[in-house]
């Protein structure tokens, strides 16, 4: 052992007891001079290299109110007050061990680091724990442990009442990728406790935020999250996973989700419940006190909503249900309550309700009334309801005489539609026993049977009313193909003439099928001032198959073609103020095999705006 003092002069002692005696003021020896004055000592050096156990320095004191060790370093700038820098061999030992084994500690403090500095910079610290090792073996750098079983606070950070812009706890993890900034992972025993409790009990909070999660990430993936609440338990006892509560009784907004002005194709709120069977994805179940309030309010002032835009979109892509109901409005009201109200006031030429595809109205209870007059002129023709279409002469037949002439012919002729075409006769249309009219051609190539509105003056509104491209005209029909579609041409739609030839009419919008053309699919054809556009609908024409064909011209004169409720083509703006006529026809291809061709017409409808 060596003890150094006396202006760096080395002095030696043979034992710790000898050092104790020397420091207590004993007489000098050969190796230990008389006890020095404190003022004479510049440094003290203790060398314990001769032993591996025991205490190199032991201080035993009975002091109660003063200091046992007092280190004064008033002039210290970049130095170290106490330096223990050579601990490279430390394994399970402790560099500093402060231990209060008694149970009498009350207001005492085991370690007190105190500073009155007002010039502390961003690199200054009152306490710095710096682990410069690049790795550890599941290491923990700083730990606070307690055996307390009561309301003890393990770690407490107190800021002064004057702290305004400072940060009470700053965790910087700039290089972290897959780690965890704060990990509270062993909460298996929690029942009514709270893992994280942030409480502002005052009433002075205005624009302050209790929890702020901020990220400038631009490469967030489908699995990335700013906030993830993940309940991995398979059951609860009527549990609520996440709840937002408020005692506010004014216009407070309980939860608000704001998207940036630049959000285009994203989603503001995404609810996914892929495995749910009898549950409810979104429940607003306790609105019993509502008077003038609104349960769900969707508002938009958009002026550029396109044909695909929606404020509310319910899309069921499943092919079947078991007597399922996709949307239901239920009410037990027994007064004048309106269960569903569609308000289209001020909509202009738009429509309050548009149904694409089949529509079936099944009134289970009493049917009260239907009131109101449409803002559009509409005609509906059920094929065969008012007679069988014949050639034009049938409607004007006033002859008398033998059977099958005069009154007998005229009375069974359909007053709205007639039969035209090469080799067509009144016998070319017959009643379909399953409903509708069957059109049958002659047996030779190029034979036709065409269904056309009566062209006689004042005979029918189907021709006396104009169906212009400038009046949002809509036409539709339901037809069924025959038992053979070989060597067949079928056409239906709005044309200037009754021909199936695409290049004849300068302006038109119609459907066309010809065996061997575009792989046997329906064509959607629009012509604008002799510029023809024939679009492959992608819908195959098959035998004995019903098709619902719709041509809908909007206020911008754009024609949309639908087959069985599916949009198959959209035209450019049609030529303005072109009045067209609805035609349906079936024809044997020129050069085709001999044999009659058939087409069943169930009905058709047409409508337009009032000018």
TILUM-629508 format. One record per residue: x, y, z of N, C-alpha, C, O in turn. Coordinates in pm, whole numbers, plus 50000, padded with zeros to 5 digits. Each point is the difference from the previous one (the first is absolute). Layout:
! TILUM-629508
XYZXYZXYZXYZ ...
! end
This chain:
! TILUM-629508
500874988050000499135012050000500885012350000501065000450063 498495009749864500735012750001499025011450017498915000049944 501505009650135499195012050021500805011849954501095002550053 498425004949853500755011449950499395013050046498785001349997 501995008150045499525013250040501205009350003501034997349939 498835014050135501135008850021500585005249869501144996949967 498095010849960500495006049876500554989549903501085001549944 498144987950037500254989249906501184991450041500364990949925 500265011550189501054991150043499414987050049499075000250080 501454988549874499414987150033500454995750139501205000050030 497864996350054500294994350131499354986550008498964997849938 501624993150137499504986350004499644996050142500595004550098 498424986849908499614994150128499904985149980499644995449891 500664997250212499994985549988498634994050022499764988449966 499335019450090498654994650023499025011550007500375011650017 498334984749970498955010050007499955005850141499695011850016 500614980050087499975005250136501065010850019499775009850072 501374988649863501045009950013499575013149935500325010950049 498954987949838499505012049933498985006950089500005012350012 499124979650051498995005850089500695007850113499585011250032 501464983050027500695006650110500675012849953499995010250070 500584989249813500675011749944499015011449974500285011650031 498574984949912499015010349974499405005350129499505011350005 500554980350102499455004550128500995008950076499675005350106 501514996349841500955009250062501114993250075500625006250086 499664980949883501094993050068501355005249956500125007949907 500894987450164501335004849969500484993749873499504989649957 501495016749982500544995049876500854987750019500434996950111 499824995949780500854988349996500985002249887500085010749939 500684978550035500955001249890499295002949867500485007649916 498364985950070499285002049872498885010050010499505004849898 500104998650224498895009250018500465011950082500264998650119 499855012749822500355011850078498855004050090498934994149997 501325016250085498945004850088498805004449916500165004049885 498654995250174498755003349930500105013849935500355009850065 499354990649808500125013049932498815008950028498924995650040 501345017349936498875009250004499214998749870500564997049894 498165005150115499154998849880500425009949893499964996849881 500445015150161500385010249903501224995949919500235005249891 500574985350164501234996149932499764989049896500914997049922 497894997050075499754988449911499425004949869498955006449997 501764990549893499455002949867499194988149948498965001949938 501534985850087499324988149953500144988950102500924999750081 498124991049911500104987750079499914988449905499114999549914 501824991050100500034988449910500014987450083500844998050087 498164993249883499924987250072500244988949900499294998949900 501734992950128500354988949914499744987150075500644997050101 498354995049844499644987550066500354988349911499264990149995 501855010849934500354989649904500494987350066500114989649934 500205011150197500584988350066498954990050047500364989250048 498345014049939498974990850050498785000749909499785010049932 499424979250067498804999449916498735000150082498914999149943 501205002050187498815000150085500165010950105501055006350009 497924995750068500035010350102499675013649942499665001049882 500435009250198499655013549960501265008249976500865000850088 499275005249796501135008949974499875012750083500995005550048 497784999149969499765011850081498684998050073498974997349939 501085004150191498784998450079499855012250089500935003950071 497915002049924499725011750083498834996550090498914996749953 501335003950175498954997550098499765012950076500935005750058 497824998849942499725012950060498734999350083499064992749968 500955015150141498785001350082499355013549979499145004150078 501275002949817499445013349970498524998549969499574990549936 499655019150111498554999749975499555011249907499164997749913 501375014350103499465011349923501005006349904499605008149917 501664988750091500985005949908500374989749894499304990049982 501835012449947500354991649886501084990150038500985003650065 498854983849895501024989950023501135002049899501184999850036 498465002049837500995003249896499515012749931498855000749957 502015009050032499635012649936501025002649889501175002650025 498344996849853500865002849885499645013749948498885002149954 502045007250053499755013549952500865002349876501234998950004 498095004549885500725002149875499455012449931499514999449888 500585011750183499385012449952500605004849870499335006849922 501944989850053500685004949879499954990049886500525002849892 498884985950129499984989449898499205004549879498905005250014 501664992949866499275003749877499754987549915498874995349990 502194999349950499844988349913500484987250066499994989549936 500445011250189500484988250069498874991650056498845001649963 501524989250128499054990950062500155000850151501114999150052 497795002650018500075000750145500384986750061500864999750088 498554989749870500364986550042500124991749873499084999849919 502044993350064500234992449877500254985550035500964996650069 498154994849882500234985550010499964994849857498984994849955 502145006649974499994997549856500644986949960499954996349883 500634996650212500684987649963499274988250063500504993550093 498315004149854499184989050052499824989249894498954993549995 502065004749920499894990949887499764985650042499414992249924 501045004050198499874986050042498714997450077499774988750043 499405021549975498784998550081499044990249934499725001049880 499784989550197499004990449950498745001250082499045006649958 500934987350160498825000650087500185009950114499145001250086 501985005949914500245009650107499215012849982499225001449906 501005008150185499295012750000501025011250018500745000050099 499315009449809500955011050009499635009250115500875004150077 497864999249936499505008050112498814992650059499074996549928 500965001150199498924992850067499535008550119500725001650098 498095003749889499415007950109498884991650057499024997149932 501124999150195499084990250058499505005150135500785002650092 497904998849918499385003550129499234987750045498854998049961 501794993750120499404987150037498975001550110499214990850025 500785020650042499035001850107498625003649947499815001349879 499245000250210498635003249961499595013650056498815003150009 502185004950030499685012750065499995011949905499635011050040 500784987049834500075011349906498615005649976499064992649971 500815020550041498715006749973500205010349889499734997249884 500745014850153500205010549901501435000249945500335008649919 500494982150124501384999949954500114996149854499094994049943 502065009649996500244997449858501334992949988501015004950050 499014983449885501244992449991500975006349902501205000450028 498335004449858500855006749903499335013149961498865000049954 501865011150064499435012949968500955007549907501125003550039 498424998849837500775007849905499305013449986498855000649958 501865010150078499365013150010500795010249919501235000550009 498065007649913500685010449923499105012249991498794998849982 501825012950030499265012649983500385006649869499795012049982 500764980349927500495005649874498865006249920498904994549993 501385017049948499035006549910500565000849857499395006049912 501784987850067500645000849868500214986149942500864998049914 498364992350133500144986349951499684999649851498965005049956 501944989049965499804999349855499364986649962499654992050086 500215005949783499354987749952500844987750031499454988950003 501855012650020500854988450032500274998850149500574990050043 499045019950037500194999250144499014990450063498884998449952 501564995150159499144990250068500245000650150501135002350044 497834995650037500194997750142500314985350025500724996650094 498734994649822500304985750010500084994549858499075001649921 502064991950048500184993949869500424985650017501034997050061 498154994049884500374985849996500254996949854499075000149920 502184997050046500404998749860500604986249978501124997150043 498114994349887500494986649969500565000449859499245001049903 502094998250083500645001249869500214986449935500494999449887 499164989950180500104986849938498964998649891498885004950014 501484988449877499094998549886498994989050021499064998849922 501114993150180499084988850023500024996250148500855004450076 498184987449961499944994250134499354986349988499484996549894 500564995850212499334987050002498705001850076499934997550121 499005007049805498705003050061500195009450118499354998550104 501535011249881500375008750109498955010550033499215004049914 500805000450210499175011250047500965010650052500764997350093 499225014649850500985010350036499615007250127500885002950082 497885000049939499565007050121498744993150053499084997249923 500885000250205498854992950056499625006250134500865003250082 497844998549939499475004250128499124988550051499034996049936 501334998750181499274988650057499425003950135500545008450071 498374985349963499395002450130499244987650043499374993249919 500685003950210499224989150057498725005250064499304992750070 500405020249906498825006150061498744993149952499894996249884 499145002350208498734993649967498845009650021498854995750007 501465017450005498945009750027499935010049885500204996349884 499515016350147499825010349897501315007149967499975011049943 501174983150090501315005849973500165003649853499584992449912 501035019150061500365004049864501444995949974500905004450072 499354987349827501344994849975500915011049944501125001750049 498425005649851500775010849939499095012149987498854998849956 501665012850082499205012249992500825011149937501145002450039 498275004449864500635011649937499125012150030498845000449959 501715009450113499255012050037500595012249931501185003150017 498015003849906500435012749943499445011350085498944998550061 501775012749944499525011250079498725005749939499694997549883 499595010050195498765006149952500265010249891499095003849926 502185000850063500335010249902500404994249865500175007349903 499984979150090500424994049874498905001849896498874995650021 501455010849866498985002649899500304992549871499184992149953 501995010249988500314994449869500964988150008500344994349897 500085001950221500964989250014499374986349976498814998949970 502034990750045499564986149982500324992650128501155000050044 497854993650017500244992750124500774987249975500874996450079 498844996649812500694987749967500194999549848499035000449925 502224998750031500325000049858500694987049965501084997050051 498284995249862500584987349955500325001449852499095002049919 502184997050045500435001649861500484986549948500914994050056 498465001449834500314986849945500145001149848499354992849925 501525016250033500095003249857500414988149915499594999249884 501194991550169500504989049919499224987150020500334989949938 498645010150148499284987750029499154995749881499385008349935 500604978850036499204994949888498914990550050498815003349992 501564985050061499014990150042499854999250152499254991650050 501455017050024499914999650146498755006950053499075002749925 500935000050205498865006350067500515012050080500944998950078 498425012649903500395011950073499694998950148500855002950083 497954993049949499594997550139499324986450002499084997649922 501364993650166499464986550005499424997350139500734999650099 497964998649905499334995550123499324986949967498794999649975 502004989550025499534987549943499584989650103499474989649963 500765012950166499694989850100498885005150091500205002850118 498614998449820498845004950075498964989050014498795002649999 501694985050013499094988550000499035000050118498914994349990 501485012150121499164999250120499035011850012499235000550096 500795008849810499205012150016498514996849994499574991849919 499665014650166498544998050002499335013749980499565003249890 500355004750216499385013349990501045011149994499655011850002 501634984649992501065009949994500115006349862499254996549908 501695012650078500225007249876501484999549966500835004550079 499504990249805501404999349959500555013949971501145003050035 498085005449901500435013549966498865009550035498914999049943 501345010150149498965009250048500485014349981500955004450065 498385002849847500325014149977498795008050045498914998649944 501275009850156498865006550064500265015050010500995004450060 498105003649881500055014550016498775003950081498915001749944 501264999550187498865002250088499585014650006498925003250050 501935005749898499665014250001498985003449893499624991549920 499955021050078499015004449902500585010949910499265007449935 502084993650062500645010949925500464995649862500455008549922 499464978750044500494995449870499195006349887498774999750002 501925006049900499325006149884500454992949872499324990949952 501815013249992500494993849877501054989250029500624994849907 499585001950218500974989750036499534986249957498804997749980 502154993050004499724986349956500604990550102501195000950032 498004989950020500504990750101500864989049939501004996050058 498634999149827500804989849931500175004449855499015002449931 502234998850024500295004449864500934989949935501144998450042 498374994849853500824990749924500235006349864499055002849927 502204999650039500345007749881501004992249916501014995150052 498725003749818500944993149912500025007049865498965004149949 502234997249993500155005649866500334989049900500515002949892 499204984650142500344988649914499335001249865498835003749991 501904993149904499444999949864500064986149938499614998249884 500864991850191500094986349947499264990350090500364988250006 498615016550064499224991350087499354989249916499365003049899 500784984450141499454988849924498654995850055499485006250093 499944983249849498704995150046500024995250143498954999950065 502214996149986500104995250138500435011050097499934998050121 500525013449828500445010850087498835007150066498925000849942 501285004350178498955006850076500625011350083501134998750048 498155012349969500365010150100499424996250135500595003150104 498284990249897499394995250124499384986549971499214998649907 501134991350174499454986649986499504995350135500784998850095 497934998549915499414993750118499684985749959499114997849917 501604992450139499904986149955499574991250116500794997550092 497974997849905499504990950104500104985949948499254996049911 501694996250143500244986549951499224989550077500054988149966 499225015950138499154990650070498824996049914499455008349928 500144979050078498924995249912498635002950058499004999049928 500905004450201498715002850061500115011650098501095003350046 497785002749985499875009650109498674997450069499194992149952 500605014450160498694999550067499315013249972500085009450079 499234991249806499365012549954501015011449998499685011350037 501534985749921501095009750005499915010649892499414997949894 501195013650135500165010949904501505002049981500715002850097 499784995849782501445000649975500535014350007501045002350062 498285007149879500445013950002498795008950020498964998049936 501155011850153498855008550033500465014550013501065002850056 498145006249891500235014350017498795005650072498884999349950 501345006450171498925004950084500065015150014501085005949996 497785000350020499955014350026498775003350082498924994349980 501255015050115498875005150078499475013149942499165006550063 501324997449819499605012849940498505000049973499424989849961 499955021850059498565001449972499745011549904498905005649997 502124998149923499855010949904500254994849859499604988849968 501045019049946500224996349861501334992749979500494999249887 500104995750221501284993049993499964988549899499004992849992 502085005649932500174988649911500774989250076501135002550041 498294985749977500634989550081501224994149929501054998450062 498824998249812501124994449924500005006349861498955001049936 502215003050018500105006949871501154994149920501114998550050 498614998349823501034995049909500085010049885499035002149928 502135004050054500195010049896501044995149900501124996650038 498515003149836500954996749893500525012849938499305010250000 501904989349949500585011949937499245003349872499304991549945 500865020850008499345004249876500524992249880499364999749895 501814993950121500624993149886499594985449991500344993349903 498935001550197499624985849997499074997549883498955006449990 501414984449920499184997649882499414985950002498784998450005 502074991449990499514986349989500024992350129499724988049999 500595018450114500064992950127498644997950064498965002549938 501044992950186498784997750076500135007150135501024998750067 497965008649972500045007150128499754990250115500655001150104 498444989749879499724989950103499734986849932499134999149913 501614990450126499864986949939499624989950107500784997550092 498024996849897499534989850094500004986649928499304998449901 501484992150148500094986749938499544989650100500534999150111 498474993049849499464989550089499774987449918498874995349988 502234999349956499904989149903499404987350059499374992349928 500825005250202499524987550059498705001650077499504990350058 499945021649945498805002350080498804993149936499855000249878 499314993850205498804993349951498735006950052499255005849922 500504993650208498775005750056500245013250072499075005650058 502164999549938500305012550069499575012249920499354998849896 501035012950154499695012849937501295007849982500715002450098 499605001549779501265007249975499965014150057500975004350063 497955002849917499885013750050498635001350065498974998849934 501025003650196498735000550074499795013850060500845004850077 498055001649889499565012350064498684996550068498925002549946 501184991650172498854992950055499275007550111498924995850042 501645015350007499355006750113499725014549963500605009350054 498444992349852499615013549957498585003050046499245006549929 500424988750189498615000650047499545014350029498795002649998 502135006650029499605013550038499995009749882499745011950018 500534983249861500175009049887498675006849964498944993850002 501155019049964498825007549956500285005949862499564994549899 501165016750095500365006049872501414996149957500495004749898 500154986850180501344995649964499974990149885498934995849955 502265000549997500154991049886500944988750039501115002650047 498454985049935500834988550037501254998949914501104998650054 498755002149817501134999949906499805011449902498945001049937 502055007650049499885011649914501144999849898501175000950037 498484997949836500985000549892499715012649920498925001349942 502015007950053499785012849933501135002549900501154996850026 498495008949861501005003349898499525011849918498825001149967 502115007850000499705011149911500734998249868500205009649925 500194977950045500764997249878499205003849876498794998049994 501905007649909499375003849874500574992049884499665002649884 501224987750146500654992649891499874984950020500864992549954 498085003050114499804985650017499744993849863499135004749926 501624984950041499864993549870499024988350011499384997750103 500504994949785499104988550000500394989350099499144992250043 502135007249996500454990050096500015005250143500164992150093 499675020849928500035005850134498744996650077498924998949942 501214999650190498874996650086500195006750137501135000850048 497805003850015500045004050141499764988050089500514999550112 498724990949841499764987550074500014988649899499295000549900 501534989350127500144989049906499934986950077500864997250083 498134994749890499874986750059500174990149886499204999849907 501844991850099500324991149889500104985750050500944996550072 498094995249891500004985950037500484992049880499284998849901 501934995750106500584992749886499784985150011500414992549911 498965002950196499674985850011498964996149896499105007949970 501014980149976499094995849893498674994950054499005000149928 500964995450197498764994750056499875003950146500985002950067 497794997049979499705001050143498874990350029499324995349909 500485001750217498884991450039498855009050040499855003650117 499345000149783498895009450022500495012550072499325005350088 501844999349874500645011150070499395013449963499455001749891 500665007850202499605013849978501245008650015500635000050106 499745007349792501235007850004499815013350074500895004050076 498005002649904499745012750067498564999650054499074996549928 500775007150197498665000050060499805012650083500885003950076 497975002349908499575011050084498774995150076498984997049939 501115002150191498904994750081499505010650096500785008050052 497934992149973499425009650093498744994050061499254992949934 500545010150195498784995950069499045011750014499014999250073 501285011749855499155011950010498584996949953499804992749903 499225013250167498594998049964499335013149961498775000749990 502055009949989499435013049965500385003649857500094991249914 500135021450059500285004649864501504999849967500435006549905 500364986450172501454999249978500324995149859499404990449952 501575016249982500534995349873501184990950029501005004550055 498914983049909501094990650028501195002749909501144999850046 498635002749826501075003549906499525011949919498885000249950 502005009850037499635012049925501135003349902501165001350040 498495000049833500945004249897499605014049957498915002149947 501985007450076499705014049972500895004849886501195002450020 498224998949862500775004449884499665014049955500135003249882 499425005250211499625013749965501175007549939501115000050054 498645006449833501035008249936501054992249925501065005349969 498674981950001501014991849936500105002349850500904994649936 498215013350006500065002849857499564988049919498934994450024 501895001649879499644988949912500414986650057499804989849934 500775009850184500384987550063498804992150049498865004449986 501414983950071498934991250047500174997250147501124998250048 497775001350024500054997450143500384985750030500724997350097 498824993449822500304985850021500294993549867499185000749907 501994993050082500374992749879500254985550040500814997250088 498504993649847500174985850028500594993549877499405000149892 501814994150123500684993149891499904985050026500394995350107 499094997349798499794985850021498534997350031499155008849983 500584979450061498624996250029499425007750117500735004050092 497964998249905499325007150108498714992750034499174997649912 500674998950213498814992850044499475006950125500675000450103 498125005149885499375006650114498974990450058499004996849936 501274998650185499124990350065499435006450126500685000950102 498075003549889499355006650113499354989350087499054993449959 501475004850163499494989750089498745004850073499094992250026 500885020650007498855005350073499035007049906500014997549880 499175011250176499045007449919500685010349912500985006250041 498514995549837500545009849906499075012150003498834999049964 501695012550079499165011750019499775007649870498875000849952 502195004949990499805008449883501345002949933501074998650059 498835005349817501155004949925499595013249939499065000649921 501645010050115499625013249954501175007149935501164996750025 498535013049893501055007949935500054997549851499684989149953 500725021049974500144999449856501485001449966500685008850052 499814982549860501415000149964500365012849925499155006049934 502124998150078500485011449922500544995549865500675007649930 499054980050034500394994549871498804993549932499114994850068 500875005449801498974993149923500474985849974501114997949949 498074992350085500424986049994498924991449936498815001650027 501624989149887499134990049939500544986250033501214997649994 497904993350040500374986250027499124990949915498785001549998 501854989149933499274990849913500274985750041501134995349989 497834997750059500094985850030499584992549875498845000849959 502074992149980499754993549872498824990450010499994990850082 499025011449833498834991349995498875004250091498934994049994 501275016050088498965003950096498795006149930498874998050044 501375009449847498905006849932499824994849857499495007049913 500924981150064499854994049868501334995749943501055001550063 498874993149814501184994649933500415009449888499175003449915 502105000950083500435008749890499834993049865500364988449984 499105019049919499864994949864500585010249903500595009950041 499224987449829500475009749903499165012750011498934999850061 501535011049882499365013050016498554999949954499155006850058 500564985549840498635000049945498984994450098498825003349992 501624988350101499044993850093499295010350086498804998750024 501925011650023499395009750089498985008649928499145006250063 500954994349802499085008349922498974991749923499235005549921 500744981650100499104991249924498555002850036499584997850114 499655007149789498575002750022499134992049904498815002849985 501794987349952499254992049903498974991250070500074997850120 498984997349802498994991050054499874988249907500415000549884 499044989450165499824988449914500334987450074499444997150106 501504995149836500284986950053500745000450133500415010650049 499744977850005500694998550129501455004449988500644998049897 499875008150209501395004350003500235013449936501165003549977 497835004049993500195013249942499325010450086499224996850090 501095015749880499325011350062500165000450150501125000050052 497755000550018499995001850146500834989550071500695003250096 499254984549859500714989250068501515002149994500714996450094 499795009549797501435002549988500415012150083500984999450074 498275011449915500365012550067499964998750152500835005850069 498204986849982499824999550146501134992750071500265002750117 500424988249815501094992850068501365006249972501014995350052 499025015249865501295006449967500445009150115499215007650056 502084991549977500555008650104499945014649953500455003049889 499015006150194499845013949955501305008150000500055010949944 501004983950119501245007850012501114995249906500805008249953 499264979050019501124994749922499514991849881498924994150004 501885005749891499694992649879501214991949957501085001350056 498704990149841501044991349949500475005149864499185003549915 502164997050065500615003749874501064989649964500274990950078 500315010649805501144991949963499784991549878498874997449957 502254998349987499974991549881499304986850029500394992750091 498575004449830499204987750012499154999750127499434989650032 500475021550041499225000150124498525001349968499605007149908 499594985950170498555000749991499445001050140500734999450099 497965002249909499385000450134500224987050074500014999850124 500184989449804500254987250065501414998850054500354990250065 500505020149907501374999750050500085002950149501074998550060 497835005750002499965001850146498904991350057498894999449947 501424994150161499034991450068500145002250150501025004750049 497914991850023500065000950145500924989250056499974988549955 500845015450144500844990350071499244995050122499525008150080 500354978949934499194994650109500625003050137499314999650102 502005003349900500675003550125500005015150023500595004750097 498765002949813499935014450013500825007149895501194997049984 498185012649943500705007649899499554996549860498964993749980 501855010649922499734997949859501224993349937501135003950028 498634986049888501094993349928500055005549860499024999549926 502165005850035500235004549863500694988649925500994994550047 498485002149835500544989049920500255004949859499125006249939 502074991250009500355004249864499524989649899499514989350035 500675014649839499834990049895501174990550000500935001550080 499054988649831501014989550002501195002949910500974992550001 498985018349920501085002949905501005009950060499695007250095 501534993149848500995009550050499535014349973499355002849899 501005006150194499635014250000498545002550034499565011549998 499674978050033498635002350048500065006850137500884996950081 498185012349946500005007750123498615000650060498994999049930 500965002750200498785004150069500415011050098500814998050090 498595013849889500385011850078498785005050077498915001149944 501295001750185498955005850084500235015150006501045004650047 497975003149903500155014549993498755006850053498914994449987 501205017550072498805007550037499205003449873500575002349894 498104998050120499165003949887500465013649947500135009650077 500114991349794500475012349939498865008749948500245010849947 498514984550068498855008049957499825012150091500264999250121 499325011849822499785012250078498934997850106498964993949974 501325011150146499055000050111499574986050042498954998450062 501854991549905499644986350039500524996750141499284993950079 501985010149953500584996250129501025010550045500675006449919 499414995250212500985009450056501434995149981500955007750014 499214979549954501354994749979500685006949880501235000549994 497985004849912500595007449888499605014850000500735008349945 498154995050116499575014050000500825008350099500135012149982 500404981750121500925006650094501434997849949500344988949958 500465021450047501394998649952500894994950113499805003250118 501174988849844500944994350097501395005349964500804993449935 499445018850112501195007349960501214997550088499874996750118 501305005049823501254998750074500185011250101500834999050091 498405011949894500135011650088499004999850115499925009750076 499314979249939498974999550105500214988450097499054995250062 502205000149951500344989150092499104987949977499434994450093 500465001749782499174988549964500604987050054501214997949995 497914993650057500404986850047499094989649936498775001350001 501854988449942499244989149938500504986850056501184998550030 497914991949982500384986850046499054989649943498865003149965 501614984550027499154989049957500464987350070501114999250052 498014990849948500354986750047499654990249889498854999249956 502164993450000499824990649889500574986450039500744998850097 498894990949824500574986650019500384994349864499225000349906 502014994650086500454993849876499264986949975499394994350090 500685001249785499314987649963500854987750022501055000450064 498464988549881500704987250019501244999049912500834991150020 499315018049884501215000249916500405014649976499165008549970 502144994150043500525013349970501054999249890500785009349980 499224979649948500894998449885499435007949881498804999449973 502075007949955499615008049884498915010050035499095002349920 501005003850198498995009350049500615013850020501165001350040 498045009149930500315013750040498855004950086498834998749962 501495007050157499005005850090500435014350028501175002650027 497885006649967500325013850036498845006250078498844996549980 501515012850111498995006250085500555013150053501125000550051 498075010249937500455012750055499405011849927498924999049941 501795012450065499525012749948500725003249869501225001549997 497994999649894500585002049868499165010149920498915004050041 501654999849844499255008649908499204991649900498915003949958 501654984650005499314990649911500004986350064500654997750102 498594992949835499844986950065501054989949960499884988350036 501155015649890501004990549950500984995650109500305007750092 500204979949899501044995650093501405004149956500974997550072 499165008749813501325003849948500535012050081499325010250013 501864988450038500575010250088500255013249928499815010650060 500604988949815500455012149931498885008149937500265010749944 498494984750065498925007149932499635013050071499925010549936 499844989050195499535011650074501185008550047500984994850051 498905018349930501085009150042500065001150151501075001950058 497774996850007499945001050146499114988850052498904997949950 501604994950152499254988650053500664995350130501135003750032 498134987950042500534993450119499204987050014498825000350035 501834988349938499254987550002500934988250028501225001049990 498154987650046500704987450021499894991649874499005000549928 502044991750045500014991749880500744987050025501054999850063 498364989449887500684986950001499964994349860498975000249933 502204994650022500064992649875500914988150020501145001450045 498354987149921500784987850019501325000949923500015003149881 501104994250189501325000649938500695013350014501165001349960 498175008950094500615013350018500385001850147499194997150089 502025007749937500595001850135499674988250093499525001850112 500754986449837499914987750080498604997350053499844993350102 499135012049829498644997250041499535007750121499094995550070 501515016249956499595008550112499045010949953499945003249881 499335002450214499215011949972500945011649966501045001650064 498605006449836500685012549972499165011550054498774999749991 501895010550066499345012550037500485010649902501185003750001 497905001249913500405008549888499425014050019498815001750024 502055008349964499535013849994500625006749878501174997849967 498035010349967500475007449882499745014850024498905004050040 502135004149935499915014350023500415007149872501185000749965 497825004549964500265007149874500854991649905501035004549950 498524982950027500624990449908501324994150049500684993149925 499685009550199501164993350060499474988750087499385002350103 500894985349854499454988250067500994994650103501204999649976 498274996350139500824994350108499314987250046498975000550067 501614988149897499444987050038500854993950111501184997049978 498245001250139500724995250118499614985650030498814996550001 502204995150022499754986250044499565000450146500775004050087 497994991949940499485000550138500634989650089499975001250123 500594988349816500524989050080498934990450047500304990350069 498445012249892498894991350041499674990649884499635004649891 500504982450132499764990049897498504998349978499234999750096 500374999249778498614997149967499834984949995500734993149929 498315001750146499754985650007498554997249961499185009149996 500524978549975498644996349961499094999950122500434997850113 498275004949861498964999150103500365008050126499784995350112 500765016449869500485008050113499335013750001499905006649897 499634997550222499415013350017501115010550012501034997650063 498755014249876500925011350013499185012650025499005002749934 501475005150163499405013050028500965010649947501105001750054 498495005349841500855009849934499515014150033498815002849991 502125006050047499655013750038500965009749931501214997849998 498235012849945500805011349950499505012450072498845003849988 502075002550087499645011550085500845012049957501225000050017 498145010249928500705012149954499845010850107498885003550037 502245001850014499925009750108499885014349945499925002049879 500085007850211499805013949961501165005649917499855010249933 501304983050070501145004049917500004992549867500985000649925 497944992250044499814992249877500944988149993500274994849891 500245000750223500864988150005499104987850017499204999450093 500954990949819499194987850005500764989150074501184997549974 498114996050119500584988750074499204987549967498765000150001 501964989349969499384987449958500124989950114501104997450051 497784996849989499974990150107499434986949947499045000049923 501564988950118499454986849974499824993050134500974997650072 497804999249959499674993550128500575007750118500544994150095 499345019149899500415008550110501475003450005500425007250090 500374987749816501455002549999500325010049888499604998149885 501145012450151500425009949900501054993749909501034995350047 498705004849821500924993749906500645009949905500994996849935 498455015550054500605009949911499485013950036498875001650045 501995008449933499645014050019500455007949879501184999549963 497915007749975500335007249877500575013850030500015004450115 500485002249781500265014350008498655007149987498974993649984 501045019750024498755007549990499374998049862500645002349897 498114993250102499294998149874499685013449936500045010550065 499644989149807499605012249929498745005650064499084992550031 500875020549988498885006250071498714999849918500025001349878 498874997150194498655001449944499744990749882499415004049900 501034983550112499694989849900498864991450055500144993950106 498745005649822498854992250043500074986149938500084998749878 499904991250206500194986349954498764991650028499105004250073 500854983849868498854991150009500484986650054501074995349961 498174998550131500394986950052499624988749904498854998949959 502134992950007499794988549912500584987450065501015000650069 498324987949908500504986950038499824990949879498914999449943 502154993450017499874991549884500834987450007500954999150077 498654990949840500744987549987500064996849851499045002449927 502094992250029500244998349856500884987949976500874996650080 498874996749803500884989349955501185006449927499815008449912 501404987750125501195005749936499964998049849499544989649952 500945020249975500144998549855500974988649972501124999950051 498454990749869500844988649971499954989450108500734990149994 498405011950107499904990350107499194987849961499364999749894 500674990550192499244987749975498525002850006499545008450078 499714984749839498545001949997499394995450131500504990850064 498415015949974499304996550123499585012450074500755009750008 498044990250048499465011550071500745002250132500434990450064 499705022249975500625003950127498965006850087499095006649949 501064992050182499005005650092500655008850105501184998450032 498045010750021500405008750111498745003350079499015004649944 501024993050187498855003050086500205013750064501055002750059 497935005849931500045013350061499025000050118498814997649982 501725005150138499155000450120499355013750016498865000950045 501875009649919499465013450014501105010449985501184996649991 498415015950007500975010949994499395012550062498795001250016 502115008250019499565012650062500915011149952501164997749966 498275014550031500785011549957499525012250078498825001050033 502095008349997499645012250074500915011349959501074997949943 498505014350087500775012049967499575011450092498934999450062 501905010849946499645011950077498935007949925499894999149877 499315008650199499135009949937500875012049959500855004350077 498935000949806500805011349953499565012750070500555010749975 
! end
